Amino acid sequence: ASVLAHSDRFRAGIVRSGASDGLRFGGLESEGMSDAKLKAPLLLIQATADDSSGTFPSELERLYFALKDQGVTLRLVVIPGERHGYAARESAWEVMYEMVGWLERYLR
């Protein structure tokens, strides 16, 4: 998300579980996103039972609401019952379906 906020080289982005670790170090300001404007659409994917250090579901939700307040085009997808790595075949398929659909929508 930080790269998208500081660059115009990307037309869309995807943040999956763990990719929002910067939020635990002081919020969007520490990522330099308080002054930057994220213009690219962003897909956020988080597992509800992610217990990996620094990747708690609440962190991606905080990112979602902070970016939503800035008017960013985004979607939050929550994968129920999964931990940091998706174990269920259905979860993996859902994640792939969401990512392919997102990229087809915003990169075509």
DSSP file with accessible surface (Angstrom, degrees, kcal/mol):
  #  RESIDUE AA STRUCTURE BP1 BP2  ACC     N-H-->O    O-->H-N    N-H-->O    O-->H-N    TCO  KAPPA ALPHA  PHI   PSI    X-CA   Y-CA   Z-CA
    1    1 A A     >        0   0   34      0, 0.0     4,-1.8     0, 0.0     5,-0.1   0.000 360.0 360.0 360.0 -38.8    0.0    0.0    0.0
    2    2 A S  H  >  +     0   0   32      2,-0.2     4,-1.2     1,-0.2     5,-0.1   0.911 360.0  51.2 -64.1 -41.1    2.9    2.4    0.8
    3    3 A V  H >4 S+     0   0   94      1,-0.2     3,-0.5     2,-0.2     4,-0.5   0.926 109.6  50.3 -62.4 -42.7    4.5    1.7   -2.6
    4    4 A L  H >4 S+     0   0   16      1,-0.2     3,-0.6     2,-0.2    35,-0.6   0.850 108.0  53.9 -64.0 -33.0    1.2    2.5   -4.3
    5    5 A A  H 3< S+     0   0   10     -4,-1.8    32,-0.6     1,-0.2    -1,-0.2   0.761 115.3  39.0 -72.8 -23.9    0.8    5.7   -2.3
    6    6 A H  T << S+     0   0  112     -4,-1.2     2,-0.3    -3,-0.5    -1,-0.2   0.275 114.4  53.8-110.6   9.3    4.3    7.0   -3.4
    7    7 A S    <   -     0   0   37     -3,-0.6     3,-0.2    -4,-0.5    -1,-0.0  -0.991  51.4-159.2-143.6 151.1    4.3    5.8   -7.0
    8    8 A D  S    S+     0   0  148     -2,-0.3    -4,-0.1     1,-0.1    -1,-0.0   0.129  75.3  96.0-110.9  19.3    2.2    6.2  -10.1
    9    9 A R  S    S+     0   0  212      2,-0.0     2,-0.4    -5,-0.0    -1,-0.1   0.608  74.3  66.2 -83.2 -14.2    3.7    3.1  -11.7
   10   10 A F        -     0   0  104     -3,-0.2     3,-0.1    -6,-0.1    -3,-0.1  -0.908  55.7-165.4-116.8 140.8    1.0    0.7  -10.6
   11   11 A R  S    S+     0   0  146     -2,-0.4     2,-0.3     1,-0.2    -1,-0.1   0.579  77.9   3.6 -97.4 -11.9   -2.6    0.6  -11.7
   12   12 A A        -     0   0   13     28,-0.2     2,-0.3    95,-0.0    -1,-0.2  -0.975  64.2-155.1-164.0 161.5   -3.9   -1.7   -8.9
   13   13 A G  E     -a   42   0A  11     28,-2.2    30,-2.5    -2,-0.3     2,-0.4  -0.965   6.4-151.5-144.3 161.6   -2.6   -3.5   -5.8
   14   14 A I  E     -a   43   0A  57     -2,-0.3     2,-0.5    28,-0.2    30,-0.2  -0.998   6.3-167.3-135.2 129.4   -3.3   -6.4   -3.5
   15   15 A V  E     -a   44   0A   5     28,-3.4    30,-3.0    -2,-0.4     2,-0.2  -0.980  13.6-174.9-116.3 120.7   -2.5   -6.7    0.2
   16   16 A R    >   -     0   0  101     -2,-0.5     3,-2.7    28,-0.2     4,-0.2  -0.622  45.8 -52.4-107.7 171.5   -2.7  -10.2    1.7
   17   17 A S  T 3  S+     0   0   16     28,-0.3    -1,-0.2     1,-0.3    29,-0.1  -0.103 127.5  16.7 -43.4 127.0   -2.3  -11.3    5.3
   18   18 A G  T >  S+     0   0   12     37,-0.1     3,-1.1    38,-0.1    -1,-0.3   0.123  95.1 101.0  96.6 -19.8    0.9  -10.0    6.7
   19   19 A A  T <  S+     0   0   68     -3,-2.7     3,-0.3     1,-0.3    -2,-0.1   0.529  74.6  61.4 -79.6  -2.8    1.5   -7.3    4.1
   20   20 A S  T >   +     0   0    8     -4,-0.2     3,-2.1     1,-0.2     4,-0.3   0.099  62.4 126.1-107.6  23.4    0.3   -4.5    6.4
   21   21 A D  G X   +     0   0   54     -3,-1.1     3,-1.5     1,-0.3     4,-0.3   0.759  58.3  74.1 -53.1 -30.4    2.9   -5.1    9.1
   22   22 A G  G >  S+     0   0   15      1,-0.3     3,-1.4    -3,-0.3     5,-0.4   0.764  81.7  71.5 -58.3 -23.4    4.0   -1.4    8.9
   23   23 A L  G X> S+     0   0    9     -3,-2.1     4,-1.5     1,-0.3     3,-1.0   0.818  87.3  62.2 -65.2 -29.2    0.8   -0.4   10.7
   24   24 A R  G <4 S+     0   0  107     -3,-1.5    -1,-0.3    -4,-0.3    -2,-0.2   0.660  93.7  66.2 -73.3  -9.3    2.0   -1.9   14.0
   25   25 A F  G <4 S-     0   0  135     -3,-1.4    -1,-0.3    -4,-0.3    -2,-0.1  -0.014 136.2 -51.4-101.0  27.2    4.9    0.6   14.0
   26   26 A G  T <4 S-     0   0   55     -3,-1.0     3,-0.4     3,-0.1     4,-0.3   0.563  84.8 -92.6 121.4  11.0    2.8    3.7   14.5
   27   27 A G  S >X S-     0   0   10     -4,-1.5     3,-0.8    -5,-0.4     4,-0.7  -0.314  73.2 -33.0  88.0-169.4    0.1    3.8   11.8
   28   28 A L  G >4>S+     0   0   20      1,-0.2     5,-2.2     2,-0.2     3,-0.7   0.803 127.8  66.8 -62.6 -29.6   -0.1    5.2    8.4
   29   29 A E  G >45S+     0   0  128     -3,-0.4     3,-1.5     1,-0.2    -1,-0.2   0.895  96.3  54.5 -61.2 -38.2    2.1    8.1    9.4
   30   30 A S  G <45S+     0   0   61     -3,-0.8    -1,-0.2     1,-0.3    -2,-0.2   0.776 107.4  51.5 -68.2 -22.5    5.1    5.8    9.8
   31   31 A E  G <<5S-     0   0   67     -4,-0.7    -1,-0.3    -3,-0.7    -2,-0.2   0.414 115.7-117.3 -89.2  -1.4    4.6    4.6    6.3
   32   32 A G  T <>5S+     0   0   28     -3,-1.5     4,-0.8    -4,-0.3     3,-0.4   0.701  81.1 123.4  75.5  16.2    4.5    8.1    5.0
   33   33 A M  T  4< +     0   0    4     -5,-2.2    -4,-0.2     1,-0.2     5,-0.2   0.559  49.9  78.0 -90.4  -6.8    1.0    7.6    3.8
   34   34 A S  T  4 S+     0   0   58     -6,-0.5    -1,-0.2     1,-0.2    -5,-0.1   0.844 108.4  30.0 -70.1 -29.5   -0.5   10.5    5.7
   35   35 A D  T  4 S+     0   0  153     -3,-0.4    -1,-0.2    -6,-0.1    -2,-0.2   0.698 110.1  78.7 -98.2 -24.6    0.8   13.0    3.1
   36   36 A A  S  < S-     0   0   21     -4,-0.8     2,-0.6     1,-0.0   -30,-0.1  -0.499  72.5-135.6 -85.8 157.0    0.7   10.7    0.1
   37   37 A K        -     0   0   94    -32,-0.6     2,-0.5    -2,-0.2    -3,-0.1  -0.953   8.9-144.1-116.4 117.2   -2.4    9.9   -1.9
   38   38 A L        +     0   0    2     -2,-0.6   -33,-0.2    -5,-0.2     4,-0.1  -0.707  26.0 169.2 -78.7 121.0   -3.1    6.4   -2.9
   39   39 A K        +     0   0  169    -35,-0.6    34,-0.2    -2,-0.5    -1,-0.2   0.666  46.6  87.7-106.0 -26.4   -4.7    6.5   -6.3
   40   40 A A  S    S-     0   0   10    -36,-0.3   -28,-0.2     1,-0.1   -29,-0.1  -0.528  86.7-104.3 -79.3 142.7   -4.6    2.9   -7.4
   41   41 A P        -     0   0   16      0, 0.0   -28,-2.2     0, 0.0     2,-0.4  -0.378  39.7-152.5 -61.4 143.7   -7.5    0.5   -6.4
   42   42 A L  E     -ab  13  74A   1     31,-2.4    33,-1.7   -30,-0.2     2,-0.5  -0.980  12.0-156.4-131.5 126.6   -6.5   -1.8   -3.6
   43   43 A L  E     -ab  14  75A   0    -30,-2.5   -28,-3.4    -2,-0.4     2,-0.5  -0.882  13.1-162.1 -98.5 127.6   -7.7   -5.3   -2.7
   44   44 A L  E     -ab  15  76A   0     31,-3.4    33,-3.4    -2,-0.5     2,-0.4  -0.951   7.2-175.1-113.2 127.0   -7.2   -6.3    0.9
   45   45 A I  E     + b   0  77A   0    -30,-3.0     2,-0.4    -2,-0.5   -28,-0.3  -0.986   8.3 169.7-125.7 127.4   -7.4  -10.0    1.9
   46   46 A Q  E     - b   0  78A   4     31,-2.4    33,-2.9    -2,-0.4     2,-0.3  -0.999  29.4-134.0-141.4 137.0   -7.2  -11.2    5.5
   47   47 A A  E >   - b   0  79A   0     -2,-0.4     3,-1.1    31,-0.2    36,-0.0  -0.720  18.6-138.5 -85.6 138.0   -7.7  -14.5    7.3
   48   48 A T  T 3  S+     0   0   63     31,-2.5    35,-0.1    -2,-0.3    -1,-0.1   0.768  99.9  45.3 -71.8 -25.6   -9.8  -14.1   10.5
   49   49 A A  T 3  S+     0   0   35     33,-2.0     2,-0.5    30,-0.4    35,-0.3   0.141  75.3 142.3-104.8  21.1   -7.8  -16.5   12.6
   50   50 A D    <   +     0   0    4     -3,-1.1    33,-0.1    33,-0.3   -32,-0.0  -0.473  16.9 169.3 -66.3 114.3   -4.4  -15.1   11.6
   51   51 A D        +     0   0   96     -2,-0.5    -1,-0.2     5,-0.1     5,-0.1   0.205  27.9 130.3-113.6  15.1   -2.3  -15.3   14.8
   52   52 A S  S >  S-     0   0   43      3,-0.2     3,-2.3     1,-0.1   -34,-0.1  -0.433  74.4 -88.8 -68.6 140.8    1.1  -14.5   13.2
   53   53 A S  T 3  S+     0   0   93      1,-0.3    -1,-0.1     2,-0.1    -2,-0.1  -0.275 109.6   3.2 -55.4 123.1    3.0  -11.8   15.0
   54   54 A G  T 3  S+     0   0    3     -3,-0.1    -1,-0.3     1,-0.1   -30,-0.2   0.503 111.0  89.2  82.6   3.8    2.0   -8.4   13.5
   55   55 A T    <   +     0   0    3     -3,-2.3    -3,-0.2   -38,-0.1    -2,-0.1  -0.024  50.5 151.5-122.6  32.1   -0.6   -9.7   11.1
   56   56 A F    >>  -     0   0   97      1,-0.1     3,-1.8    -5,-0.1     4,-0.9  -0.325  55.9-117.7 -65.4 144.6   -3.7   -9.6   13.2
   57   57 A P  H 3> S+     0   0   25      0, 0.0     4,-1.9     0, 0.0     3,-0.4   0.828 110.8  65.7 -54.1 -32.0   -6.9   -9.1   11.3
   58   58 A S  H 3> S+     0   0   65      1,-0.2     4,-2.2     2,-0.2     5,-0.1   0.812  94.6  59.8 -63.5 -26.9   -7.6   -5.8   13.1
   59   59 A E  H <> S+     0   0   15     -3,-1.8     4,-2.0     2,-0.2    -1,-0.2   0.918 106.2  44.7 -69.0 -41.7   -4.5   -4.2   11.5
   60   60 A L  H  X S+     0   0    0     -4,-0.9     4,-2.6    -3,-0.4    -1,-0.2   0.885 111.8  54.1 -70.1 -33.8   -5.8   -4.8    7.9
   61   61 A E  H  X S+     0   0   83     -4,-1.9     4,-2.5     2,-0.2     5,-0.2   0.905 107.2  51.0 -64.1 -40.1   -9.2   -3.5    9.0
   62   62 A R  H  X S+     0   0  121     -4,-2.2     4,-2.3     2,-0.2    -2,-0.2   0.911 110.5  48.9 -62.5 -42.1   -7.6   -0.3   10.3
   63   63 A L  H  X S+     0   0    6     -4,-2.0     4,-2.6     2,-0.2     5,-0.3   0.933 109.7  53.2 -61.9 -44.0   -5.8    0.1    7.0
   64   64 A Y  H  X S+     0   0   44     -4,-2.6     4,-2.6     1,-0.2    -2,-0.2   0.944 112.4  42.4 -56.6 -51.6   -9.1   -0.4    5.2
   65   65 A F  H  X S+     0   0  109     -4,-2.5     4,-2.1     1,-0.2    -1,-0.2   0.880 113.1  52.8 -69.3 -34.1  -10.9    2.3    7.2
   66   66 A A  H  X S+     0   0   29     -4,-2.3     4,-0.7    -5,-0.2    -1,-0.2   0.930 114.9  41.4 -65.2 -43.1   -8.0    4.7    7.0
   67   67 A L  H ><>S+     0   0    0     -4,-2.6     5,-2.1     2,-0.2     3,-0.6   0.865 110.6  56.9 -73.2 -35.1   -7.9    4.4    3.2
   68   68 A K  H ><5S+     0   0  108     -4,-2.6     3,-1.8    -5,-0.3    -1,-0.2   0.912 102.9  55.5 -61.2 -40.0  -11.6    4.4    2.9
   69   69 A D  H 3<5S+     0   0  142     -4,-2.1    -1,-0.2     1,-0.3    -2,-0.2   0.763 105.0  53.8 -62.5 -24.9  -11.6    7.8    4.6
   70   70 A Q  T <<5S-     0   0   52     -4,-0.7    -1,-0.3    -3,-0.6    -2,-0.2   0.431 120.4-110.8 -88.0  -1.7   -9.2    9.0    2.0
   71   71 A G  T < 5 +     0   0   61     -3,-1.8    -3,-0.2    -4,-0.3     2,-0.2   0.675  59.6 161.9  83.2  17.6  -11.6    8.0   -0.8
   72   72 A V      < -     0   0   14     -5,-2.1     2,-0.6     1,-0.1    -1,-0.2  -0.466  44.9-118.1 -72.0 140.2   -9.5    5.1   -2.1
   73   73 A T        +     0   0   71    -34,-0.2   -31,-2.4    -2,-0.2     2,-0.3  -0.702  57.9 145.1 -75.5 117.8  -11.2    2.5   -4.2
   74   74 A L  E     -b   42   0A  29     -2,-0.6     2,-0.3   -33,-0.2   -31,-0.2  -0.974  39.9-150.3-153.6 166.3  -10.8   -0.7   -2.3
   75   75 A R  E     -b   43   0A 115    -33,-1.7   -31,-3.4    -2,-0.3     2,-0.5  -0.993  10.8-150.9-140.7 134.3  -12.3   -4.0   -1.3
   76   76 A L  E     -b   44   0A  44     -2,-0.3     2,-0.5   -33,-0.2   -31,-0.2  -0.942  12.4-170.5-108.5 121.2  -11.8   -6.0    2.0
   77   77 A V  E     -b   45   0A   6    -33,-3.4   -31,-2.4    -2,-0.5     2,-0.5  -0.961   5.3-160.1-112.3 125.7  -12.1   -9.8    1.7
   78   78 A V  E     -b   46   0A  61     -2,-0.5   -31,-0.2   -33,-0.2   -33,-0.0  -0.926   5.8-153.5-110.5 126.5  -12.2  -11.7    4.9
   79   79 A I  E >   -b   47   0A   0    -33,-2.9   -31,-2.5    -2,-0.5     3,-1.0  -0.868  24.1-135.1 -99.4 107.3  -11.4  -15.5    4.9
   80   80 A P  T 3  S+     0   0   92      0, 0.0     3,-0.1     0, 0.0   -33,-0.0  -0.348  74.0   1.2 -70.2 140.0  -13.2  -17.1    7.8
   81   81 A G  T 3  S+     0   0   62      1,-0.2     2,-0.3    -2,-0.1   -34,-0.1   0.439  96.2 124.5  73.6   2.1  -11.4  -19.6   10.1
   82   82 A E    <   -     0   0   17     -3,-1.0   -33,-2.0   -36,-0.1    -1,-0.2  -0.663  47.8-145.4 -97.9 152.6   -8.1  -19.5    8.4
   83   83 A R        -     0   0  138      2,-0.6   -33,-0.3    -2,-0.3   -34,-0.1  -0.103  53.5 -61.4 -93.9-160.5   -4.7  -18.8    9.9
   84   84 A H  S    S+     0   0   82    -35,-0.3     2,-0.5    -2,-0.1   -67,-0.1   0.885 128.8  44.1 -58.3 -42.9   -1.7  -17.0    8.2
   85   85 A G  S    S-     0   0   53    -38,-0.0    -2,-0.6     0, 0.0     2,-0.5  -0.885  97.0-118.1-102.2 133.5   -1.4  -19.6    5.5
   86   86 A Y        +     0   0   37     -2,-0.5    -2,-0.1     1,-0.2    -4,-0.1  -0.585  34.7 175.6 -76.4 121.4   -4.7  -20.7    3.9
   87   87 A A        +     0   0   92     -2,-0.5     2,-0.2    -4,-0.0    -1,-0.2   0.845  52.4  81.6 -94.8 -38.9   -5.1  -24.4    4.6
   88   88 A A  S  > S-     0   0   34      1,-0.1     4,-2.1     2,-0.0     3,-0.2  -0.477  73.8-137.1 -74.6 137.6   -8.6  -25.1    3.1
   89   89 A R  H  > S+     0   0  188      1,-0.2     4,-2.5     2,-0.2     5,-0.2   0.892 106.0  56.0 -58.1 -39.7   -8.8  -25.7   -0.6
   90   90 A E  H  > S+     0   0  140      1,-0.2     4,-2.3     2,-0.2    -1,-0.2   0.879 106.4  50.4 -62.3 -37.6  -12.0  -23.5   -0.7
   91   91 A S  H  > S+     0   0   12     -3,-0.2     4,-2.5     2,-0.2    -1,-0.2   0.925 110.0  49.0 -66.6 -44.6  -10.1  -20.6    1.0
   92   92 A A  H  X S+     0   0   42     -4,-2.1     4,-2.4     1,-0.2    -2,-0.2   0.919 112.5  48.7 -61.9 -41.3   -7.2  -20.8   -1.5
   93   93 A W  H  X S+     0   0  172     -4,-2.5     4,-2.8     2,-0.2    -1,-0.2   0.902 110.3  51.1 -65.1 -41.2   -9.7  -20.9   -4.4
   94   94 A E  H  X S+     0   0   73     -4,-2.3     4,-2.6     2,-0.2    -2,-0.2   0.923 110.5  49.1 -62.7 -42.8  -11.6  -17.9   -3.0
   95   95 A V  H  X S+     0   0    3     -4,-2.5     4,-2.6     2,-0.2    -2,-0.2   0.940 113.7  45.8 -62.4 -45.7   -8.3  -15.9   -2.6
   96   96 A M  H  X S+     0   0   93     -4,-2.4     4,-2.8     2,-0.2     5,-0.3   0.918 111.9  52.1 -63.1 -42.4   -7.3  -16.7   -6.2
   97   97 A Y  H  X S+     0   0  176     -4,-2.8     4,-2.3     1,-0.2     5,-0.2   0.928 112.2  45.6 -59.6 -46.0  -10.8  -15.9   -7.5
   98   98 A E  H  X S+     0   0   24     -4,-2.6     4,-2.3     2,-0.2    -2,-0.2   0.916 114.7  47.2 -65.0 -43.5  -10.7  -12.5   -5.7
   99   99 A M  H  X S+     0   0   29     -4,-2.6     4,-2.5     2,-0.2     5,-0.2   0.936 114.2  45.6 -66.9 -45.6   -7.2  -11.6   -6.9
  100  100 A V  H  X S+     0   0   70     -4,-2.8     4,-2.8     1,-0.2     5,-0.2   0.936 114.6  48.9 -63.8 -44.1   -7.8  -12.6  -10.6
  101  101 A G  H  X S+     0   0   33     -4,-2.3     4,-2.2    -5,-0.3    -1,-0.2   0.907 111.5  49.9 -61.3 -40.5  -11.1  -10.8  -10.6
  102  102 A W  H  X S+     0   0   14     -4,-2.3     4,-2.2    -5,-0.2    -2,-0.2   0.936 113.6  44.5 -63.7 -47.8   -9.5   -7.7   -9.1
  103  103 A L  H  X S+     0   0   66     -4,-2.5     4,-2.2     1,-0.2     5,-0.3   0.893 112.7  51.2 -67.7 -39.0   -6.6   -7.6  -11.6
  104  104 A E  H  X S+     0   0   96     -4,-2.8     4,-0.9    -5,-0.2    -1,-0.2   0.915 112.3  48.1 -62.7 -39.6   -8.9   -8.3  -14.6
  105  105 A R  H  < S+     0   0  180     -4,-2.2    -2,-0.2    -5,-0.2    -1,-0.2   0.906 123.6  28.8 -67.8 -41.1  -11.2   -5.4  -13.5
  106  106 A Y  H  < S+     0   0   54     -4,-2.2    -2,-0.2    -5,-0.2    -1,-0.2   0.565 120.9  47.9-104.6  -7.6   -8.5   -2.9  -13.0
  107  107 A L  H  <        0   0   80     -4,-2.2    -3,-0.2    -5,-0.2    -2,-0.1   0.504 360.0 360.0-108.7  -6.6   -5.7   -3.9  -15.4
  108  108 A R     <        0   0  220     -4,-0.9    -4,-0.0    -5,-0.3    -3,-0.0  -0.479 360.0 360.0 -79.3 360.0   -7.8   -4.4  -18.5
